[in-house]
């Protein structure tokens, strides 16, 4: 929603799964320069490959967003 694009542009579901597991997404600010730095930080953490570094629950993401607002 912040970029109006999917994080990976590929043709098949197999390629999507591979990209999700192996490739870093394009930074949101490169797609949409108006994305605020904190929102980009939240997006990047949500898309983190290492599950231990990602938000563990949706409420964690909500807390960060509400705290920064």
VMD Tcl script that draws the C-alpha trace (Angstrom):
set ca {
  {0.00 0.00 0.00}
  {2.83 2.40 0.79}
  {4.47 1.77 -2.58}
  {1.47 0.56 -4.61}
  {3.66 -2.33 -5.76}
  {4.37 -5.86 -4.62}
  {7.79 -6.36 -2.98}
  {8.87 -8.70 -5.81}
  {8.04 -8.58 -9.50}
  {8.13 -12.12 -10.86}
  {6.00 -14.24 -13.16}
  {5.17 -17.45 -11.32}
  {4.28 -18.49 -7.80}
  {7.46 -20.58 -7.65}
  {9.52 -17.50 -8.47}
  {7.62 -15.53 -5.82}
  {8.45 -18.12 -3.16}
  {12.09 -18.14 -4.23}
  {12.26 -14.34 -4.11}
  {10.62 -14.22 -0.68}
  {13.14 -16.70 0.69}
  {16.30 -15.55 -1.09}
  {16.13 -11.96 -2.34}
  {15.89 -8.71 -0.43}
  {12.91 -6.58 -1.48}
  {13.46 -3.22 -3.13}
  {13.58 -0.58 -0.37}
  {10.17 1.13 -0.18}
  {11.70 4.61 -0.40}
  {13.26 3.72 -3.77}
  {9.80 2.96 -5.14}
  {8.02 5.83 -3.39}
  {10.30 8.63 -2.10}
  {7.43 9.92 0.05}
  {7.51 6.87 2.36}
  {8.47 8.19 5.82}
  {11.68 6.69 7.26}
  {9.87 5.11 10.23}
  {7.32 3.44 7.97}
  {10.16 2.06 5.85}
  {11.77 0.69 9.01}
  {8.51 -1.03 9.98}
  {8.08 -2.49 6.47}
  {11.66 -3.74 6.38}
  {11.30 -5.43 9.75}
  {8.03 -7.05 8.64}
  {9.78 -8.43 5.53}
  {12.93 -9.55 7.39}
  {14.17 -12.98 6.24}
  {15.22 -14.07 9.74}
  {11.98 -14.86 11.55}
  {13.58 -14.07 14.91}
  {14.14 -10.48 13.76}
  {10.62 -9.98 12.38}
  {7.66 -8.83 14.42}
  {6.41 -11.87 16.31}
  {2.78 -10.75 16.38}
  {0.69 -8.19 14.53}
  {0.09 -6.41 17.81}
  {3.86 -5.74 18.04}
  {3.75 -3.88 14.74}
  {0.67 -2.00 15.88}
  {2.39 -0.93 19.11}
  {5.39 0.46 17.20}
  {3.17 2.34 14.76}
  {0.99 3.77 17.55}
  {4.02 4.71 19.64}
  {5.57 6.65 16.75}
  {2.34 8.43 15.75}
}
mol new
graphics top color blue
foreach p $ca { graphics top sphere $p radius 0.5 }
foreach p [lrange $ca 0 end-1] q [lrange $ca 1 end] { graphics top cylinder $p $q radius 0.2 }
display resetview
